[in-house]
Amino acid sequence: MLVRGKIVFLVMALLIVGAAGFSIWYNHHQSAQSIAFWGDEAVKTILQAEHVIIARCAPAAAEAPAAERITLAGQTFQLIRRKDMAQNHDLKAIWLEDGAFDWQTVRHPPTELAAQSLLAIEFQHGDRVARYAIDLPSGWVFDPAQNRAALLIPLRREEFQKFAADEFPP
């Protein structure tokens, strides 16, 4: 009986180690494209962010400080109605989840953007900032620092639209 207990314990320990290894492998592969797209420094900032600021956008006022502005597709917008959503861990997870983006379809992001349809997301860790904007009607996510964009899948776009409506009622 004593030998059987040791074998059961050994099998359970091996299953736990195997499951942990699979989990690490699976999570890495779930985010490989997102990590490559956003870049290592931005990913570190996103993962370590103490503050996750969500803001609506408006046409930029000339006197708005640079930290309050975002430039997308040649247009400058001002961040208004800011909210710290650091407790919402889903935002970090979605941002780094490959399945949240349509990596296969080749499309061009819109060149004309309406301020009222933009949602800015800013991940802050110390003095590092990773700032992005989502065009809610189209689902394009803009990375102004690297001048590129990624397309959200329809489900994620709808979730952000609902989130914006709930958090920033008219």
C-alpha atoms as one frame of an Amber mdcrd trajectory, in Angstrom:
protein
   0.000   0.000   0.000   2.807   2.426   0.812   4.339   1.990  -2.675   0.985
   2.670  -4.345   0.662   5.958  -2.445   4.119   7.057  -3.602   3.250   6.197
  -7.206  -0.024   8.116  -7.004   1.807  11.100  -5.511   4.499  10.952  -8.220
   1.882  10.743 -11.006  -0.009  13.708  -9.542   3.200  15.760  -9.260   4.091
  14.975 -12.882   0.582  15.964 -14.008   0.868  19.277 -12.164   4.265  20.044
 -13.695   2.981  19.054 -17.145  -0.125  21.205 -16.786   1.966  24.188 -15.661
   4.312  23.753 -18.620   1.385  23.505 -21.027  -0.192  26.621 -19.508   2.986
  28.642 -20.005   3.354  27.400 -23.590  -0.309  28.039 -24.395  -0.318  31.564
 -22.938   2.851  32.467 -24.817   1.338  31.294 -28.091  -1.933  33.115 -27.339
  -0.044  36.416 -27.343   2.841  35.934 -29.794   1.427  38.133 -32.592   0.237
  40.836 -30.207   3.619  40.961 -28.471   5.429  41.179 -31.812   3.046  43.887
 -33.034   3.042  46.148 -29.956   6.740  45.629 -29.177   8.581  44.488 -26.071
   8.734  47.875 -24.318   5.023  48.559 -24.831   4.138  45.047 -23.620   6.202
  45.553 -20.451   4.429  48.865 -19.849   1.005  47.275 -20.427   1.690  44.330
 -18.107   3.198  46.454 -15.333   0.809  49.417 -15.648  -0.251  50.925 -12.335
  -2.740  53.130 -14.165  -4.921  52.310 -17.149  -6.512  55.558 -18.259  -9.523
  55.504 -20.551 -10.561  58.791 -22.129 -12.957  60.119 -24.696 -11.564  62.416
 -27.365 -12.485  65.857 -28.642 -10.971  68.113 -31.282  -7.686  69.385 -29.841
  -7.654  72.835 -28.311  -4.555  74.851 -29.189  -3.689  75.330 -25.513  -3.985
  71.620 -24.603  -0.720  70.270 -23.165   1.091  67.605 -25.210   0.347  64.960
 -22.550  -3.365  65.562 -23.159  -3.215  65.153 -26.960  -3.025  62.238 -29.363
  -2.341  62.427 -33.096  -3.904  59.830 -35.372  -3.973  59.753 -39.164  -2.662
  63.329 -39.252  -5.411  64.632 -36.948  -4.819  65.800 -33.374  -7.322  65.109
 -30.620  -7.530  66.086 -26.975  -8.141  63.514 -24.248 -11.159  64.454 -22.138
 -13.318  62.741 -19.506 -10.471  60.558 -18.224 -11.068  57.553 -15.953  -8.510
  55.304 -14.268  -9.508  51.705 -14.935  -6.434  50.039 -13.390  -8.664  47.593
 -11.498 -10.081  46.296 -14.790  -7.502  43.596 -15.555  -9.440  42.499 -18.635
  -8.159  45.545 -20.537  -4.553  44.393 -20.216  -5.460  40.817 -21.132  -7.497
  41.807 -24.191  -4.722  44.079 -25.439  -2.258  41.177 -25.485  -4.627  38.462
 -26.696  -4.006  37.451 -30.317  -7.618  36.357 -30.674  -8.851  39.909 -30.015
  -7.438  41.104 -33.342  -8.007  40.191 -36.964  -4.429  39.552 -38.082  -5.402
  37.870 -41.358  -7.523  40.445 -43.152  -5.611  43.123 -44.994  -7.532  46.380
 -44.822  -6.600  49.994 -44.540  -7.595  51.976 -41.462  -9.771  55.041 -41.937
  -7.972  58.290 -42.672 -10.783  60.554 -41.470 -11.651  60.124 -37.816 -14.422
  61.716 -35.767 -13.383  62.769 -32.263 -16.639  61.593 -30.689 -16.059  58.045
 -31.983 -12.574  57.670 -30.471 -11.684  56.004 -27.190  -8.124  56.519 -25.959
  -6.393  53.964 -23.732  -3.222  54.829 -21.875  -1.160  52.309 -19.900   1.158
  54.000 -17.373   4.029  52.448 -15.444   6.293  54.961 -13.734   7.404  57.382
 -16.432   6.623  54.940 -19.257   3.392  55.416 -21.203   1.852  53.297 -23.950
  -1.020  55.222 -25.558  -3.511  53.917 -28.105  -6.859  54.904 -29.569  -9.797
  52.843 -30.812 -12.061  54.080 -33.581 -15.241  52.546 -32.146 -17.311  52.296
 -35.371 -14.592  50.532 -37.375 -12.708  48.705 -34.607  -9.300  49.985 -35.685
  -6.782  50.353 -32.866  -4.144  52.989 -33.553  -0.617  53.008 -32.139   0.482
  56.614 -32.750   3.997  56.026 -31.384   4.727  53.488 -34.116   2.277  54.831
 -36.705   0.418  51.578 -37.229  -2.972  50.064 -36.598  -4.559  46.701 -35.818
  -8.168  45.667 -36.372 -10.284  44.323 -33.492 -12.507  41.350 -34.220 -16.228
  42.300 -34.285 -16.940  40.796 -30.834 -14.177  42.829 -29.161 -15.215  45.977
 -31.064 -18.783  45.556 -29.759 -17.462  45.035 -26.221 -15.489  48.293 -26.414
 -18.525  50.095 -27.857 -20.662  48.882 -24.934 -17.885  49.715 -22.463 -17.616
  53.274 -23.840 -21.394  53.740 -23.704 -21.525  52.497 -20.090 -18.498  54.439
 -18.820 -19.074  57.670 -20.754 -22.819  58.219 -21.116 -23.764  61.251 -23.221
